[in-house]
Amino acid sequence: MRYKYTYRTTARDLWQLSMYYIYGSLAGLCNIIFTVAAFALGFSRWDQAQGIVRCLIVLGCCLFTVIQPLMIYAKEAGGGNYPGHPGFY
């Protein structure tokens, strides 16, 4: 008896897998520590900060919560031309 299984991986599936591996590693722990520190700095020093420092605080808060997941999704949606990716030739 033969069993045939057809599946399709979507960019969202690959994104979820990548996020799981990133945040399950030591790099993910560093990302979380950096993000918590950026939010703590933002809350404690926002009224004293001016101009470029406020921009850097916002960028630090958004780096691993918004920017990194969007970049990973864009990489997965673009076909992922890197070794280890299912579509890599």
BELKA-V897011 format. One record per backbone hydrogen bond with DSSP energy under -0.5 kcal/mol. CO is the residue of the C=O (numbers start at 1). NH is the residue of the N-H. If there is no record, write none. Layout:
BEGIN
co:CO nh:NH
co:CO nh:NH
END
This chain:
BEGIN
co:8 nh:10
co:10 nh:14
co:11 nh:15
co:12 nh:16
co:13 nh:17
co:14 nh:18
co:15 nh:19
co:16 nh:20
co:17 nh:21
co:18 nh:22
co:19 nh:23
co:20 nh:24
co:22 nh:25
co:22 nh:28
co:25 nh:29
co:26 nh:30
co:27 nh:31
co:28 nh:32
co:29 nh:33
co:30 nh:34
co:31 nh:35
co:32 nh:36
co:33 nh:37
co:34 nh:38
co:35 nh:39
co:36 nh:40
co:37 nh:41
co:38 nh:42
co:39 nh:43
co:40 nh:44
co:41 nh:45
co:42 nh:46
co:45 nh:49
co:50 nh:53
co:51 nh:55
co:52 nh:56
co:53 nh:57
co:54 nh:58
co:55 nh:59
co:56 nh:60
co:57 nh:61
co:58 nh:62
co:59 nh:63
co:60 nh:64
co:62 nh:66
co:62 nh:67
co:63 nh:68
co:66 nh:70
co:67 nh:71
co:68 nh:72
co:69 nh:73
co:70 nh:74
co:71 nh:75
co:72 nh:76
co:73 nh:77
co:74 nh:78
co:75 nh:80
co:76 nh:79
co:80 nh:82
co:82 nh:85
co:85 nh:88
END
